[in-house]
Every structure is written in C-alpha cells, then in structure tokens.
Amino acid sequence: MLGFLSLNLGIFNLFPIPVLDGGAIFLLLLEGLLATIGLKLSMTVRERIQQVGFVMVILLMVFVISNDVVKLFSRGSSNSKPAATEPAK
C-alpha cells in the first residue's frame, strides 16, 4: 500500500503543473524553445506562472478534501443498506 501511494505521488509530481517538478521541467523546455528564437521569459512572467500553479494545486487539494468530507458525512447519515446486501422478499 505504501509503495502504491509513493508511486502515485511520484507520478503526480511529474505533471506539468508549474509548482511541481514536472512544471519546472516544462518551464525549462519552454525557455529552451524560446531561446532558439532569441526570446527570454522575464522573472515576473516566471513568478506569475508559479503562482498560477500554486493556486491550481491548492484548488485541487480543497476539491479532494471537500469531496472526501462530503462522502464521509453522506455515508454516515444514511442507515439504509445497499440493495445487494438486503435479503430477497
């Protein structure tokens, strides 16, 4: 179970979200492509990209946590059994 969790975290870390490692790789590739045509990303643009990535990660965390809390409370409040476990009439 721990290995599966570690693998999932490693794969998620490689997504091209700017705050994560995959985002850093993506920004380096983008800067390399822009350097071939003579352009350069300014520091303010790089900071804004990092801020957007940070907000995306925070929003994803809020969504996942709120989804888990809603499932927890909806499962706890319903006392009815699933149809598969009820005896046939």
PyMOL Python script that loads the backbone (N, CA, C, O; Angstrom):
from pymol import cmd

cmd.read_pdbstr("""\
ATOM      1  N   MET A   1       0.828  -1.188   0.000  1.00  0.00           N
ATOM      2  CA  MET A   1       0.000   0.000   0.000  1.00  0.00           C
ATOM      3  C   MET A   1       0.876   1.258   0.000  1.00  0.00           C
ATOM      4  O   MET A   1       0.602   2.229  -0.706  1.00  0.00           O
ATOM      5  N   LEU A   2       1.932   1.210   0.808  1.00  0.00           N
ATOM      6  CA  LEU A   2       2.826   2.358   0.866  1.00  0.00           C
ATOM      7  C   LEU A   2       3.559   2.568  -0.462  1.00  0.00           C
ATOM      8  O   LEU A   2       3.770   3.703  -0.888  1.00  0.00           O
ATOM      9  N   GLY A   3       3.943   1.470  -1.106  1.00  0.00           N
ATOM     10  CA  GLY A   3       4.596   1.575  -2.408  1.00  0.00           C
ATOM     11  C   GLY A   3       3.666   2.162  -3.464  1.00  0.00           C
ATOM     12  O   GLY A   3       4.084   2.970  -4.292  1.00  0.00           O
ATOM     13  N   PHE A   4       2.403   1.748  -3.426  1.00  0.00           N
ATOM     14  CA  PHE A   4       1.413   2.282  -4.367  1.00  0.00           C
ATOM     15  C   PHE A   4       1.219   3.778  -4.157  1.00  0.00           C
ATOM     16  O   PHE A   4       1.140   4.537  -5.122  1.00  0.00           O
ATOM     17  N   LEU A   5       1.142   4.204  -2.895  1.00  0.00           N
ATOM     18  CA  LEU A   5       0.991   5.623  -2.580  1.00  0.00           C
ATOM     19  C   LEU A   5       2.209   6.412  -3.039  1.00  0.00           C
ATOM     20  O   LEU A   5       2.077   7.510  -3.578  1.00  0.00           O
ATOM     21  N   SER A   6       3.388   5.854  -2.825  1.00  0.00           N
ATOM     22  CA  SER A   6       4.622   6.518  -3.237  1.00  0.00           C
ATOM     23  C   SER A   6       4.708   6.641  -4.756  1.00  0.00           C
ATOM     24  O   SER A   6       5.150   7.665  -5.277  1.00  0.00           O
ATOM     25  N   LEU A   7       4.286   5.596  -5.462  1.00  0.00           N
ATOM     26  CA  LEU A   7       4.286   5.633  -6.921  1.00  0.00           C
ATOM     27  C   LEU A   7       3.315   6.681  -7.445  1.00  0.00           C
ATOM     28  O   LEU A   7       3.639   7.422  -8.374  1.00  0.00           O
ATOM     29  N   ASN A   8       2.130   6.747  -6.855  1.00  0.00           N
ATOM     30  CA  ASN A   8       1.151   7.754  -7.272  1.00  0.00           C
ATOM     31  C   ASN A   8       1.662   9.166  -7.025  1.00  0.00           C
ATOM     32  O   ASN A   8       1.472  10.049  -7.860  1.00  0.00           O
ATOM     33  N   LEU A   9       2.307   9.385  -5.886  1.00  0.00           N
ATOM     34  CA  LEU A   9       2.859  10.707  -5.588  1.00  0.00           C
ATOM     35  C   LEU A   9       3.966  11.081  -6.567  1.00  0.00           C
ATOM     36  O   LEU A   9       4.059  12.229  -7.000  1.00  0.00           O
ATOM     37  N   GLY A  10       4.806  10.105  -6.911  1.00  0.00           N
ATOM     38  CA  GLY A  10       5.876  10.366  -7.878  1.00  0.00           C
ATOM     39  C   GLY A  10       5.344  10.705  -9.259  1.00  0.00           C
ATOM     40  O   GLY A  10       5.873  11.592  -9.929  1.00  0.00           O
ATOM     41  N   ILE A  11       4.300  10.006  -9.688  1.00  0.00           N
ATOM     42  CA  ILE A  11       3.702  10.289 -10.990  1.00  0.00           C
ATOM     43  C   ILE A  11       3.020  11.651 -10.982  1.00  0.00           C
ATOM     44  O   ILE A  11       3.155  12.421 -11.933  1.00  0.00           O
ATOM     45  N   PHE A  12       2.282  11.951  -9.903  1.00  0.00           N
ATOM     46  CA  PHE A  12       1.615  13.255  -9.797  1.00  0.00           C
ATOM     47  C   PHE A  12       2.632  14.385  -9.800  1.00  0.00           C
ATOM     48  O   PHE A  12       2.365  15.454 -10.349  1.00  0.00           O
ATOM     49  N   ASN A  13       3.786  14.167  -9.198  1.00  0.00           N
ATOM     50  CA  ASN A  13       4.827  15.194  -9.135  1.00  0.00           C
ATOM     51  C   ASN A  13       5.375  15.528 -10.523  1.00  0.00           C
ATOM     52  O   ASN A  13       5.913  16.617 -10.725  1.00  0.00           O
ATOM     53  N   LEU A  14       5.247  14.613 -11.475  1.00  0.00           N
ATOM     54  CA  LEU A  14       5.763  14.863 -12.821  1.00  0.00           C
ATOM     55  C   LEU A  14       4.744  15.536 -13.747  1.00  0.00           C
ATOM     56  O   LEU A  14       5.064  15.825 -14.900  1.00  0.00           O
ATOM     57  N   PHE A  15       3.522  15.791 -13.262  1.00  0.00           N
ATOM     58  CA  PHE A  15       2.553  16.524 -14.078  1.00  0.00           C
ATOM     59  C   PHE A  15       3.091  17.926 -14.363  1.00  0.00           C
ATOM     60  O   PHE A  15       3.799  18.495 -13.533  1.00  0.00           O
ATOM     61  N   PRO A  16       2.761  18.485 -15.524  1.00  0.00           N
ATOM     62  CA  PRO A  16       3.320  19.810 -15.869  1.00  0.00           C
ATOM     63  C   PRO A  16       2.608  20.973 -15.184  1.00  0.00           C
ATOM     64  O   PRO A  16       2.258  21.956 -15.837  1.00  0.00           O
ATOM     65  N   ILE A  17       2.395  20.867 -13.882  1.00  0.00           N
ATOM     66  CA  ILE A  17       1.870  21.978 -13.094  1.00  0.00           C
ATOM     67  C   ILE A  17       3.079  22.760 -12.602  1.00  0.00           C
ATOM     68  O   ILE A  17       3.983  22.174 -12.007  1.00  0.00           O
ATOM     69  N   PRO A  18       3.119  24.075 -12.835  1.00  0.00           N
ATOM     70  CA  PRO A  18       4.344  24.849 -12.607  1.00  0.00           C
ATOM     71  C   PRO A  18       4.988  24.713 -11.244  1.00  0.00           C
ATOM     72  O   PRO A  18       6.211  24.830 -11.153  1.00  0.00           O
ATOM     73  N   VAL A  19       4.249  24.477 -10.190  1.00  0.00           N
ATOM     74  CA  VAL A  19       4.840  24.394  -8.864  1.00  0.00           C
ATOM     75  C   VAL A  19       5.550  23.057  -8.637  1.00  0.00           C
ATOM     76  O   VAL A  19       6.448  22.969  -7.800  1.00  0.00           O
ATOM     77  N   LEU A  20       5.160  22.032  -9.366  1.00  0.00           N
ATOM     78  CA  LEU A  20       5.730  20.693  -9.196  1.00  0.00           C
ATOM     79  C   LEU A  20       6.980  20.518 -10.061  1.00  0.00           C
ATOM     80  O   LEU A  20       7.325  21.395 -10.853  1.00  0.00           O
ATOM     81  N   ASP A  21       7.651  19.379  -9.901  1.00  0.00           N
ATOM     82  CA  ASP A  21       8.874  19.116 -10.661  1.00  0.00           C
ATOM     83  C   ASP A  21       8.605  19.041 -12.166  1.00  0.00           C
ATOM     84  O   ASP A  21       9.420  19.501 -12.965  1.00  0.00           O
ATOM     85  N   GLY A  22       7.481  18.471 -12.546  1.00  0.00           N
ATOM     86  CA  GLY A  22       7.120  18.420 -13.961  1.00  0.00           C
ATOM     87  C   GLY A  22       6.945  19.813 -14.546  1.00  0.00           C
ATOM     88  O   GLY A  22       7.274  20.053 -15.707  1.00  0.00           O
ATOM     89  N   GLY A  23       6.429  20.723 -13.741  1.00  0.00           N
ATOM     90  CA  GLY A  23       6.294  22.113 -14.179  1.00  0.00           C
ATOM     91  C   GLY A  23       7.635  22.785 -14.370  1.00  0.00           C
ATOM     92  O   GLY A  23       7.808  23.581 -15.293  1.00  0.00           O
ATOM     93  N   ALA A  24       8.593  22.469 -13.497  1.00  0.00           N
ATOM     94  CA  ALA A  24       9.945  23.021 -13.653  1.00  0.00           C
ATOM     95  C   ALA A  24      10.588  22.497 -14.930  1.00  0.00           C
ATOM     96  O   ALA A  24      11.250  23.243 -15.651  1.00  0.00           O
ATOM     97  N   ILE A  25      10.390  21.207 -15.207  1.00  0.00           N
ATOM     98  CA  ILE A  25      10.913  20.634 -16.460  1.00  0.00           C
ATOM     99  C   ILE A  25      10.253  21.303 -17.658  1.00  0.00           C
ATOM    100  O   ILE A  25      10.919  21.630 -18.640  1.00  0.00           O
ATOM    101  N   PHE A  26       8.927  21.507 -17.571  1.00  0.00           N
ATOM    102  CA  PHE A  26       8.200  22.156 -18.664  1.00  0.00           C
ATOM    103  C   PHE A  26       8.695  23.583 -18.887  1.00  0.00           C
ATOM    104  O   PHE A  26       8.877  24.003 -20.030  1.00  0.00           O
ATOM    105  N   LEU A  27       8.916  24.336 -17.800  1.00  0.00           N
ATOM    106  CA  LEU A  27       9.414  25.705 -17.946  1.00  0.00           C
ATOM    107  C   LEU A  27      10.815  25.722 -18.551  1.00  0.00           C
ATOM    108  O   LEU A  27      11.130  26.597 -19.358  1.00  0.00           O
ATOM    109  N   LEU A  28      11.655  24.768 -18.171  1.00  0.00           N
ATOM    110  CA  LEU A  28      12.988  24.700 -18.771  1.00  0.00           C
ATOM    111  C   LEU A  28      12.913  24.402 -20.264  1.00  0.00           C
ATOM    112  O   LEU A  28      13.651  24.984 -21.059  1.00  0.00           O
ATOM    113  N   LEU A  29      12.010  23.486 -20.640  1.00  0.00           N
ATOM    114  CA  LEU A  29      11.833  23.200 -22.070  1.00  0.00           C
ATOM    115  C   LEU A  29      11.297  24.413 -22.814  1.00  0.00           C
ATOM    116  O   LEU A  29      11.731  24.711 -23.926  1.00  0.00           O
ATOM    117  N   LEU A  30      10.346  25.113 -22.190  1.00  0.00           N
ATOM    118  CA  LEU A  30       9.783  26.315 -22.803  1.00  0.00           C
ATOM    119  C   LEU A  30      10.850  27.394 -22.976  1.00  0.00           C
ATOM    120  O   LEU A  30      10.931  28.033 -24.025  1.00  0.00           O
ATOM    121  N   GLU A  31      11.653  27.589 -21.959  1.00  0.00           N
ATOM    122  CA  GLU A  31      12.729  28.578 -22.063  1.00  0.00           C
ATOM    123  C   GLU A  31      13.754  28.163 -23.116  1.00  0.00           C
ATOM    124  O   GLU A  31      14.298  29.017 -23.816  1.00  0.00           O
ATOM    125  N   GLY A  32      14.023  26.867 -23.236  1.00  0.00           N
ATOM    126  CA  GLY A  32      14.940  26.394 -24.271  1.00  0.00           C
ATOM    127  C   GLY A  32      14.391  26.646 -25.664  1.00  0.00           C
ATOM    128  O   GLY A  32      15.125  27.060 -26.561  1.00  0.00           O
ATOM    129  N   LEU A  33      13.095  26.396 -25.847  1.00  0.00           N
ATOM    130  CA  LEU A  33      12.478  26.678 -27.148  1.00  0.00           C
ATOM    131  C   LEU A  33      12.477  28.162 -27.467  1.00  0.00           C
ATOM    132  O   LEU A  33      12.744  28.564 -28.599  1.00  0.00           O
ATOM    133  N   LEU A  34      12.173  28.975 -26.460  1.00  0.00           N
ATOM    134  CA  LEU A  34      12.185  30.426 -26.690  1.00  0.00           C
ATOM    135  C   LEU A  34      13.596  30.937 -26.956  1.00  0.00           C
ATOM    136  O   LEU A  34      13.770  31.893 -27.712  1.00  0.00           O
ATOM    137  N   ALA A  35      14.599  30.322 -26.352  1.00  0.00           N
ATOM    138  CA  ALA A  35      15.985  30.755 -26.557  1.00  0.00           C
ATOM    139  C   ALA A  35      16.443  30.476 -27.985  1.00  0.00           C
ATOM    140  O   ALA A  35      17.316  31.169 -28.507  1.00  0.00           O
ATOM    141  N   THR A  36      15.850  29.457 -28.621  1.00  0.00           N
ATOM    142  CA  THR A  36      16.251  29.161 -30.001  1.00  0.00           C
ATOM    143  C   THR A  36      15.814  30.257 -30.967  1.00  0.00           C
ATOM    144  O   THR A  36      16.422  30.446 -32.021  1.00  0.00           O
ATOM    145  N   ILE A  37      14.756  30.978 -30.602  1.00  0.00           N
ATOM    146  CA  ILE A  37      14.311  32.081 -31.472  1.00  0.00           C
ATOM    147  C   ILE A  37      14.714  33.435 -30.914  1.00  0.00           C
ATOM    148  O   ILE A  37      14.326  34.472 -31.452  1.00  0.00           O
ATOM    149  N   GLY A  38      15.498  33.432 -29.830  1.00  0.00           N
ATOM    150  CA  GLY A  38      16.054  34.673 -29.304  1.00  0.00           C
ATOM    151  C   GLY A  38      15.201  35.368 -28.270  1.00  0.00           C
ATOM    152  O   GLY A  38      15.446  36.540 -27.984  1.00  0.00           O
ATOM    153  N   LEU A  39      14.210  34.710 -27.694  1.00  0.00           N
ATOM    154  CA  LEU A  39      13.379  35.323 -26.659  1.00  0.00           C
ATOM    155  C   LEU A  39      13.742  34.767 -25.296  1.00  0.00           C
ATOM    156  O   LEU A  39      14.408  33.737 -25.183  1.00  0.00           O
ATOM    157  N   LYS A  40      13.290  35.471 -24.256  1.00  0.00           N
ATOM    158  CA  LYS A  40      13.581  35.046 -22.897  1.00  0.00           C
ATOM    159  C   LYS A  40      12.376  35.361 -22.017  1.00  0.00           C
ATOM    160  O   LYS A  40      11.739  36.401 -22.177  1.00  0.00           O
ATOM    161  N   LEU A  41      12.067  34.454 -21.084  1.00  0.00           N
ATOM    162  CA  LEU A  41      10.988  34.716 -20.126  1.00  0.00           C
ATOM    163  C   LEU A  41      11.508  35.648 -19.038  1.00  0.00           C
ATOM    164  O   LEU A  41      12.579  35.424 -18.473  1.00  0.00           O
ATOM    165  N   SER A  42      10.739  36.695 -18.752  1.00  0.00           N
ATOM    166  CA  SER A  42      11.156  37.600 -17.680  1.00  0.00           C
ATOM    167  C   SER A  42      10.859  36.963 -16.331  1.00  0.00           C
ATOM    168  O   SER A  42      10.085  36.010 -16.241  1.00  0.00           O
ATOM    169  N   MET A  43      11.470  37.486 -15.301  1.00  0.00           N
ATOM    170  CA  MET A  43      11.283  36.949 -13.957  1.00  0.00           C
ATOM    171  C   MET A  43       9.840  37.132 -13.494  1.00  0.00           C
ATOM    172  O   MET A  43       9.312  36.268 -12.793  1.00  0.00           O
ATOM    173  N   THR A  44       9.198  38.220 -13.861  1.00  0.00           N
ATOM    174  CA  THR A  44       7.805  38.432 -13.438  1.00  0.00           C
ATOM    175  C   THR A  44       6.867  37.411 -14.087  1.00  0.00           C
ATOM    176  O   THR A  44       5.919  36.951 -13.451  1.00  0.00           O
ATOM    177  N   VAL A  45       7.125  37.056 -15.341  1.00  0.00           N
ATOM    178  CA  VAL A  45       6.299  36.049 -16.015  1.00  0.00           C
ATOM    179  C   VAL A  45       6.504  34.687 -15.352  1.00  0.00           C
ATOM    180  O   VAL A  45       5.542  33.947 -15.147  1.00  0.00           O
ATOM    181  N   ARG A  46       7.727  34.359 -15.025  1.00  0.00           N
ATOM    182  CA  ARG A  46       8.004  33.084 -14.348  1.00  0.00           C
ATOM    183  C   ARG A  46       7.342  33.040 -12.980  1.00  0.00           C
ATOM    184  O   ARG A  46       6.808  32.004 -12.584  1.00  0.00           O
ATOM    185  N   GLU A  47       7.371  34.167 -12.245  1.00  0.00           N
ATOM    186  CA  GLU A  47       6.723  34.214 -10.938  1.00  0.00           C
ATOM    187  C   GLU A  47       5.216  34.053 -11.063  1.00  0.00           C
ATOM    188  O   GLU A  47       4.598  33.369 -10.247  1.00  0.00           O
ATOM    189  N   ARG A  48       4.621  34.669 -12.069  1.00  0.00           N
ATOM    190  CA  ARG A  48       3.169  34.546 -12.270  1.00  0.00           C
ATOM    191  C   ARG A  48       2.795  33.107 -12.636  1.00  0.00           C
ATOM    192  O   ARG A  48       1.770  32.600 -12.181  1.00  0.00           O
ATOM    193  N   ILE A  49       3.605  32.458 -13.439  1.00  0.00           N
ATOM    194  CA  ILE A  49       3.341  31.061 -13.798  1.00  0.00           C
ATOM    195  C   ILE A  49       3.404  30.185 -12.545  1.00  0.00           C
ATOM    196  O   ILE A  49       2.575  29.292 -12.370  1.00  0.00           O
ATOM    197  N   GLN A  50       4.383  30.437 -11.676  1.00  0.00           N
ATOM    198  CA  GLN A  50       4.490  29.678 -10.430  1.00  0.00           C
ATOM    199  C   GLN A  50       3.296  29.933  -9.518  1.00  0.00           C
ATOM    200  O   GLN A  50       2.811  29.010  -8.863  1.00  0.00           O
ATOM    201  N   GLN A  51       2.815  31.179  -9.469  1.00  0.00           N
ATOM    202  CA  GLN A  51       1.658  31.499  -8.640  1.00  0.00           C
ATOM    203  C   GLN A  51       0.405  30.805  -9.143  1.00  0.00           C
ATOM    204  O   GLN A  51      -0.388  30.303  -8.346  1.00  0.00           O
ATOM    205  N   VAL A  52       0.217  30.772 -10.446  1.00  0.00           N
ATOM    206  CA  VAL A  52      -0.944  30.082 -11.022  1.00  0.00           C
ATOM    207  C   VAL A  52      -0.870  28.589 -10.710  1.00  0.00           C
ATOM    208  O   VAL A  52      -1.885  27.980 -10.370  1.00  0.00           O
ATOM    209  N   GLY A  53       0.298  28.003 -10.819  1.00  0.00           N
ATOM    210  CA  GLY A  53       0.467  26.593 -10.484  1.00  0.00           C
ATOM    211  C   GLY A  53       0.183  26.315  -9.020  1.00  0.00           C
ATOM    212  O   GLY A  53      -0.427  25.299  -8.685  1.00  0.00           O
ATOM    213  N   PHE A  54       0.618  27.207  -8.150  1.00  0.00           N
ATOM    214  CA  PHE A  54       0.362  27.046  -6.723  1.00  0.00           C
ATOM    215  C   PHE A  54      -1.135  27.100  -6.437  1.00  0.00           C
ATOM    216  O   PHE A  54      -1.649  26.297  -5.659  1.00  0.00           O
ATOM    217  N   VAL A  55      -1.829  28.037  -7.059  1.00  0.00           N
ATOM    218  CA  VAL A  55      -3.283  28.142  -6.879  1.00  0.00           C
ATOM    219  C   VAL A  55      -3.974  26.890  -7.413  1.00  0.00           C
ATOM    220  O   VAL A  55      -4.936  26.416  -6.808  1.00  0.00           O
ATOM    221  N   MET A  56      -3.503  26.348  -8.532  1.00  0.00           N
ATOM    222  CA  MET A  56      -4.090  25.115  -9.067  1.00  0.00           C
ATOM    223  C   MET A  56      -3.937  23.954  -8.092  1.00  0.00           C
ATOM    224  O   MET A  56      -4.875  23.180  -7.903  1.00  0.00           O
ATOM    225  N   VAL A  57      -2.772  23.824  -7.474  1.00  0.00           N
ATOM    226  CA  VAL A  57      -2.539  22.732  -6.514  1.00  0.00           C
ATOM    227  C   VAL A  57      -3.413  22.931  -5.272  1.00  0.00           C
ATOM    228  O   VAL A  57      -3.981  21.966  -4.761  1.00  0.00           O
ATOM    229  N   ILE A  58      -3.524  24.153  -4.788  1.00  0.00           N
ATOM    230  CA  ILE A  58      -4.368  24.427  -3.613  1.00  0.00           C
ATOM    231  C   ILE A  58      -5.826  24.126  -3.932  1.00  0.00           C
ATOM    232  O   ILE A  58      -6.518  23.519  -3.115  1.00  0.00           O
ATOM    233  N   LEU A  59      -6.315  24.545  -5.120  1.00  0.00           N
ATOM    234  CA  LEU A  59      -7.697  24.254  -5.502  1.00  0.00           C
ATOM    235  C   LEU A  59      -7.945  22.758  -5.634  1.00  0.00           C
ATOM    236  O   LEU A  59      -9.012  22.272  -5.259  1.00  0.00           O
ATOM    237  N   LEU A  60      -6.977  22.029  -6.159  1.00  0.00           N
ATOM    238  CA  LEU A  60      -7.111  20.575  -6.249  1.00  0.00           C
ATOM    239  C   LEU A  60      -7.196  19.954  -4.855  1.00  0.00           C
ATOM    240  O   LEU A  60      -8.000  19.051  -4.625  1.00  0.00           O
ATOM    241  N   MET A  61      -6.371  20.436  -3.928  1.00  0.00           N
ATOM    242  CA  MET A  61      -6.417  19.919  -2.561  1.00  0.00           C
ATOM    243  C   MET A  61      -7.746  20.223  -1.893  1.00  0.00           C
ATOM    244  O   MET A  61      -8.300  19.360  -1.211  1.00  0.00           O
ATOM    245  N   VAL A  62      -8.273  21.433  -2.074  1.00  0.00           N
ATOM    246  CA  VAL A  62      -9.572  21.798  -1.492  1.00  0.00           C
ATOM    247  C   VAL A  62     -10.670  20.923  -2.082  1.00  0.00           C
ATOM    248  O   VAL A  62     -11.553  20.466  -1.356  1.00  0.00           O
ATOM    249  N   PHE A  63     -10.626  20.686  -3.386  1.00  0.00           N
ATOM    250  CA  PHE A  63     -11.638  19.844  -4.030  1.00  0.00           C
ATOM    251  C   PHE A  63     -11.603  18.422  -3.487  1.00  0.00           C
ATOM    252  O   PHE A  63     -12.647  17.850  -3.174  1.00  0.00           O
ATOM    253  N   VAL A  64     -10.425  17.858  -3.374  1.00  0.00           N
ATOM    254  CA  VAL A  64     -10.296  16.466  -2.909  1.00  0.00           C
ATOM    255  C   VAL A  64     -10.730  16.343  -1.451  1.00  0.00           C
ATOM    256  O   VAL A  64     -11.445  15.407  -1.095  1.00  0.00           O
ATOM    257  N   ILE A  65     -10.307  17.274  -0.613  1.00  0.00           N
ATOM    258  CA  ILE A  65     -10.676  17.207   0.804  1.00  0.00           C
ATOM    259  C   ILE A  65     -12.174  17.412   0.981  1.00  0.00           C
ATOM    260  O   ILE A  65     -12.806  16.691   1.752  1.00  0.00           O
ATOM    261  N   SER A  66     -12.752  18.388   0.276  1.00  0.00           N
ATOM    262  CA  SER A  66     -14.199  18.612   0.415  1.00  0.00           C
ATOM    263  C   SER A  66     -14.983  17.425  -0.125  1.00  0.00           C
ATOM    264  O   SER A  66     -16.021  17.074   0.436  1.00  0.00           O
ATOM    265  N   ASN A  67     -14.517  16.802  -1.191  1.00  0.00           N
ATOM    266  CA  ASN A  67     -15.171  15.615  -1.729  1.00  0.00           C
ATOM    267  C   ASN A  67     -15.131  14.471  -0.717  1.00  0.00           C
ATOM    268  O   ASN A  67     -16.123  13.764  -0.540  1.00  0.00           O
ATOM    269  N   ASP A  68     -13.994  14.288  -0.055  1.00  0.00           N
ATOM    270  CA  ASP A  68     -13.878  13.249   0.959  1.00  0.00           C
ATOM    271  C   ASP A  68     -14.798  13.523   2.147  1.00  0.00           C
ATOM    272  O   ASP A  68     -15.429  12.601   2.663  1.00  0.00           O
ATOM    273  N   VAL A  69     -14.880  14.773   2.584  1.00  0.00           N
ATOM    274  CA  VAL A  69     -15.735  15.119   3.719  1.00  0.00           C
ATOM    275  C   VAL A  69     -17.205  14.903   3.364  1.00  0.00           C
ATOM    276  O   VAL A  69     -17.964  14.390   4.187  1.00  0.00           O
ATOM    277  N   VAL A  70     -17.616  15.281   2.166  1.00  0.00           N
ATOM    278  CA  VAL A  70     -18.998  15.072   1.740  1.00  0.00           C
ATOM    279  C   VAL A  70     -19.319  13.584   1.692  1.00  0.00           C
ATOM    280  O   VAL A  70     -20.392  13.174   2.134  1.00  0.00           O
ATOM    281  N   LYS A  71     -18.416  12.775   1.168  1.00  0.00           N
ATOM    282  CA  LYS A  71     -18.638  11.321   1.136  1.00  0.00           C
ATOM    283  C   LYS A  71     -18.712  10.740   2.547  1.00  0.00           C
ATOM    284  O   LYS A  71     -19.524   9.854   2.813  1.00  0.00           O
ATOM    285  N   LEU A  72     -17.878  11.231   3.436  1.00  0.00           N
ATOM    286  CA  LEU A  72     -17.867  10.740   4.801  1.00  0.00           C
ATOM    287  C   LEU A  72     -19.192  11.024   5.492  1.00  0.00           C
ATOM    288  O   LEU A  72     -19.753  10.140   6.139  1.00  0.00           O
ATOM    289  N   PHE A  73     -19.700  12.249   5.363  1.00  0.00           N
ATOM    290  CA  PHE A  73     -20.951  12.601   6.019  1.00  0.00           C
ATOM    291  C   PHE A  73     -22.163  11.987   5.337  1.00  0.00           C
ATOM    292  O   PHE A  73     -23.136  11.654   6.012  1.00  0.00           O
ATOM    293  N   SER A  74     -22.132  11.828   4.033  1.00  0.00           N
ATOM    294  CA  SER A  74     -23.276  11.227   3.353  1.00  0.00           C
ATOM    295  C   SER A  74     -23.347   9.729   3.643  1.00  0.00           C
ATOM    296  O   SER A  74     -24.444   9.176   3.718  1.00  0.00           O
ATOM    297  N   ARG A  75     -22.227   9.073   3.804  1.00  0.00           N
ATOM    298  CA  ARG A  75     -22.217   7.649   4.124  1.00  0.00           C
ATOM    299  C   ARG A  75     -22.627   7.432   5.578  1.00  0.00           C
ATOM    300  O   ARG A  75     -23.310   6.456   5.886  1.00  0.00           O
ATOM    301  N   GLY A  76     -22.222   8.317   6.460  1.00  0.00           N
ATOM    302  CA  GLY A  76     -22.536   8.160   7.868  1.00  0.00           C
ATOM    303  C   GLY A  76     -23.989   8.462   8.193  1.00  0.00           C
ATOM    304  O   GLY A  76     -24.526   7.902   9.149  1.00  0.00           O
ATOM    305  N   SER A  77     -24.643   9.327   7.429  1.00  0.00           N
ATOM    306  CA  SER A  77     -26.010   9.719   7.752  1.00  0.00           C
ATOM    307  C   SER A  77     -27.043   8.755   7.190  1.00  0.00           C
ATOM    308  O   SER A  77     -28.164   8.715   7.697  1.00  0.00           O
ATOM    309  N   SER A  78     -26.716   7.984   6.177  1.00  0.00           N
ATOM    310  CA  SER A  78     -27.691   7.051   5.613  1.00  0.00           C
ATOM    311  C   SER A  78     -27.573   5.708   6.305  1.00  0.00           C
ATOM    312  O   SER A  78     -26.503   5.101   6.317  1.00  0.00           O
ATOM    313  N   ASN A  79     -28.672   5.244   6.882  1.00  0.00           N
ATOM    314  CA  ASN A  79     -28.668   3.976   7.604  1.00  0.00           C
ATOM    315  C   ASN A  79     -29.187   2.836   6.750  1.00  0.00           C
ATOM    316  O   ASN A  79     -29.249   1.700   7.219  1.00  0.00           O
ATOM    317  N   SER A  80     -29.560   3.107   5.514  1.00  0.00           N
ATOM    318  CA  SER A  80     -30.074   2.046   4.656  1.00  0.00           C
ATOM    319  C   SER A  80     -28.927   1.220   4.100  1.00  0.00           C
ATOM    320  O   SER A  80     -27.849   1.735   3.805  1.00  0.00           O
ATOM    321  N   LYS A  81     -29.187  -0.079   3.963  1.00  0.00           N
ATOM    322  CA  LYS A  81     -28.185  -0.986   3.429  1.00  0.00           C
ATOM    323  C   LYS A  81     -28.235  -0.966   1.914  1.00  0.00           C
ATOM    324  O   LYS A  81     -29.288  -0.699   1.334  1.00  0.00           O
ATOM    325  N   PRO A  82     -27.122  -1.243   1.266  1.00  0.00           N
ATOM    326  CA  PRO A  82     -27.143  -1.358  -0.193  1.00  0.00           C
ATOM    327  C   PRO A  82     -28.064  -2.497  -0.620  1.00  0.00           C
ATOM    328  O   PRO A  82     -28.267  -3.449   0.134  1.00  0.00           O
ATOM    329  N   ALA A  83     -28.615  -2.405  -1.814  1.00  0.00           N
ATOM    330  CA  ALA A  83     -29.579  -3.383  -2.300  1.00  0.00           C
ATOM    331  C   ALA A  83     -28.979  -4.782  -2.381  1.00  0.00           C
ATOM    332  O   ALA A  83     -29.710  -5.762  -2.238  1.00  0.00           O
ATOM    333  N   ALA A  84     -27.693  -4.905  -2.604  1.00  0.00           N
ATOM    334  CA  ALA A  84     -27.071  -6.216  -2.761  1.00  0.00           C
ATOM    335  C   ALA A  84     -27.005  -6.982  -1.427  1.00  0.00           C
ATOM    336  O   ALA A  84     -26.933  -8.211  -1.424  1.00  0.00           O
ATOM    337  N   THR A  85     -27.030  -6.258  -0.294  1.00  0.00           N
ATOM    338  CA  THR A  85     -26.930  -6.943   0.987  1.00  0.00           C
ATOM    339  C   THR A  85     -28.288  -7.217   1.639  1.00  0.00           C
ATOM    340  O   THR A  85     -28.357  -7.932   2.638  1.00  0.00           O
ATOM    341  N   GLU A  86     -29.357  -6.662   1.091  1.00  0.00           N
ATOM    342  CA  GLU A  86     -30.693  -6.905   1.646  1.00  0.00           C
ATOM    343  C   GLU A  86     -31.203  -8.268   1.179  1.00  0.00           C
ATOM    344  O   GLU A  86     -30.995  -8.646   0.026  1.00  0.00           O
ATOM    345  N   PRO A  87     -31.859  -8.998   2.056  1.00  0.00           N
ATOM    346  CA  PRO A  87     -32.415 -10.296   1.644  1.00  0.00           C
ATOM    347  C   PRO A  87     -33.569 -10.124   0.668  1.00  0.00           C
ATOM    348  O   PRO A  87     -34.301  -9.136   0.728  1.00  0.00           O
ATOM    349  N   ALA A  88     -33.726 -11.079  -0.222  1.00  0.00           N
ATOM    350  CA  ALA A  88     -34.802 -11.025  -1.207  1.00  0.00           C
ATOM    351  C   ALA A  88     -36.136 -11.233  -0.520  1.00  0.00           C
ATOM    352  O   ALA A  88     -36.227 -11.993   0.444  1.00  0.00           O
ATOM    353  N   LYS A  89     -37.173 -10.564  -1.007  1.00  0.00           N
ATOM    354  CA  LYS A  89     -38.512 -10.680  -0.404  1.00  0.00           C
ATOM    355  C   LYS A  89     -39.354 -11.710  -1.091  1.00  0.00           C
ATOM    356  O   LYS A  89     -40.502 -11.927  -0.704  1.00  0.00           O
TER     357      LYS A  89
END
""", "prot")
cmd.dss("prot")
cmd.show_as("cartoon", "prot")
cmd.util.cbc("prot")
cmd.orient("prot")
